[in-house]
């Protein structure tokens, strides 16, 4: 008599991380050759289509490694009705409109603790993956490179660590990248700015590289570098970013002079350079930013005169230049021309103005001679050479194979 039960074996190959190894040992005993592990599944379960079947097994494997779910967001992740799971949304497959498939996973604000299993790469029709404000940790599996139509990737406000998750560079349709409020560290890959991304949120991590020189290649409208440990200067190529709406460099260790090319950001509304180590004057070219609404250069070592062309920008609402070493305001910067315009000039070296630094602190800095080009050359010399690009295993995209065994 034929066996009543068949098993589907899903093999995920070349997963070079300790998590995959741990799963292997726990479920199947000794580690197999070449880091291959298999998941036994009962083919008596009937699904509307094979894509939903793969999603079911991926989500079941994920549930196994969730160690805390205080809000019960995955409580109903049982049974074959994948599209009814909390946080799982189905739609017609883009390449097969007659098939229903998992298009979105959204577990935002769940306070869930756990990891991301490599099996999630099986849900290859995902267009959005949102898990912000949880307690997921570890690294992002290489199998996420199989999410070839993923448009939004939001893993912000978790506990992921390690280097920048290079797997996102293999997501050809990605537009929205949000990895802020994690523990990623080290270097930022220049390839990030060659991708056709619209939003890049990197803030509140531990990145410590320089800003890649090819930042000007980015088509993004929003880029946030804030609250990391970025060093060096702002590349001149920044002036080549015609779509840039907001860029925030606040709370890093950037230095050198502000590049004149900032004056080429004609569509930019928010420019935040605060709490770094910038020196020299404010580039007069910033007076060309007719769309700018907020400029913040506070907490640097900028010197010289704050000029009228900046203070009279037509859409400017907030100009914060406190805690620097400016020693002169041009006439129209003395008092806002419009009642809604806010100037913050505290803790500078402005004679006759309240709440300024004392003369002993001001004199050594305001009289400092700064050659911005020479300083840039020094910083260029000291820039870290970019690491050699490691070739990712060719097996990443073909690492999931499916076969039946009776």
URUR-V928322 format. One record per pair of residues at least 24 apart in sequence whose ideal C-beta (glycine too) atoms are under 8 Angstrom apart, sorted by the first residue. I is the first residue (numbers start at 1). J is the second residue. If there is no record, write none. Layout:
i = [I I]
j = [J J]
This chain:
i = [2 3 4 5 5 5 6 6 6 6 6 6 7 7 7 7 7 7 8 8 8 8 8 8 8 8 8 9 9 9 9 9 9 9 10 10 10 10 10 10 10 10 10 10 11 11 11 11 11 11 11 12 12 12 12 12 12 12 12 13 13 13 13 14 14 14 14 14 15 15 15 15 15 16 16 17 17 17 17 17 19 19 19 19 19 19 20 20 23 23 23 39 43 45 46 47 47 48 48 49 49 49 51 51 51 51 51 51 51 52 52 52 52 52 52 52 54 54 54 54 55 55 55 55 55 55 56 56 57 57 58 58 58 58 58 58 59 59 59 61 61 62 62 62 62 62 64 65 65 65 66 66 66 67 67 68 68 68 68 68 69 69 69 70 70 71 71 71 73 73 73 74 74 93 94 94 101 102 103 103 104 104 104 105 105 105 106 106 107 107 108 108 108 108 109 109 110 111 112 113 116 116 116 117 118 118 119 120 121 121 121 121 121 122 122 123 124 124 125 126 127 127 128 128 129 129 129 130 131 131 132 132 132 132 133 133 134 135 136 137 139 140 140 140 141 142 142 142 142 142 143 143 143 144 144 144 145 145 145 145 145 146 146 146 147 148 148 149 150 151 151 152 153 153 153 154 155 155 156 156 156 156 157 157 158 159 160 161 163 164 164 164 164 166 168 169 170 170 170 175 177 179 180 180 180 181 187 187 187 188 188 189 190 190 191 192 193 193 194 198 198 199 200 202 203 203 203 204 209 210 210 211 211 212 213 215 216 216 219 220 221 221 222 222 223 223 224 225 225 226 226 226 226 227 227 228 229 230 231 232 232 232 232 233 233 233 233 233 234 234 234 235 236 237 238 238 239 239 239 240 241 242 242 243 244 245 245 246 246 247 247 248 249 249 250 250 250 250 251 251 252 253 254 255 255 256 256 256 256 256 257 257 257 257 257 258 258 258 258 259 260 261 262 262 263 263 263 264 265 266 266 267 268 269 269 269 270 271 271 272 273 273 274 274 274 274 275 275 276 277 278 279 279 279 279 280 280 280 280 281 282 282 282 282 284 284 286 287 289 290 290 291 292 293 293 294 294 294 295 295 295 296 297 297 298 298 298 298 299 299 300 301 301 302 303 303 303 303 303 304 305 305 306 306 306 307 308 308 311 311 311 312 316 317 317 318 318 319 319 320 321 321 322 322 322 323 323 324 325 325 325 325 325 326 327 327 327]
j = [406 406 44 42 43 44 42 43 44 404 405 406 40 41 42 43 404 405 40 41 42 43 57 402 403 404 405 38 39 40 402 403 404 405 38 39 41 54 57 119 122 400 401 402 36 37 38 400 401 402 403 36 37 118 119 121 143 399 400 395 399 400 401 142 393 395 396 399 118 141 142 143 399 142 393 118 138 139 141 142 65 115 117 118 138 141 118 141 61 65 117 119 404 80 80 80 82 99 100 99 100 101 93 99 100 101 102 124 125 80 82 83 90 100 101 102 122 123 124 402 82 88 101 102 122 123 80 82 119 122 117 119 120 121 122 123 85 88 123 117 119 114 116 117 119 120 117 114 115 117 112 113 114 113 114 111 112 113 114 135 110 112 113 111 112 110 111 112 107 110 112 107 112 125 125 149 125 126 127 128 128 129 130 129 130 131 130 131 131 134 132 133 134 154 133 134 134 135 136 137 140 141 144 141 142 143 143 144 145 146 147 399 400 146 400 147 148 149 149 150 151 152 152 154 153 154 155 154 155 158 156 157 158 178 157 158 158 159 160 161 165 165 167 168 167 167 392 393 396 399 396 399 400 168 170 171 170 171 392 396 397 397 399 400 171 172 173 173 174 175 176 176 177 178 179 178 179 182 180 181 182 201 181 182 182 183 184 185 187 188 189 192 207 392 192 195 392 396 397 199 201 205 204 205 224 205 384 386 387 212 230 389 214 386 389 218 217 218 218 222 243 223 224 228 227 228 248 228 384 383 384 235 254 386 237 241 240 241 243 244 245 246 246 247 247 248 248 249 252 250 251 252 272 251 252 252 253 254 255 256 379 382 383 257 259 376 379 380 258 259 262 259 261 261 262 265 263 264 265 264 265 266 267 267 268 269 270 270 271 271 272 272 273 276 274 275 276 296 275 276 276 277 278 279 379 280 372 375 376 379 281 370 372 375 376 282 283 297 302 283 285 285 286 289 287 288 289 288 289 290 291 291 292 293 294 315 294 295 296 296 297 300 298 299 300 320 299 300 300 301 302 303 368 370 375 304 370 372 375 305 306 307 310 321 309 310 310 313 313 314 315 315 316 317 318 318 319 320 319 320 321 320 321 324 322 323 324 344 323 324 324 325 365 326 327 365 366 368 370 328 329 330 330 333 345 333 332 333 336 337 343 337 341 341 342 342 344 343 344 344 345 348 346 347 348 347 348 348 349 357 362 365 366 350 351 362 366]
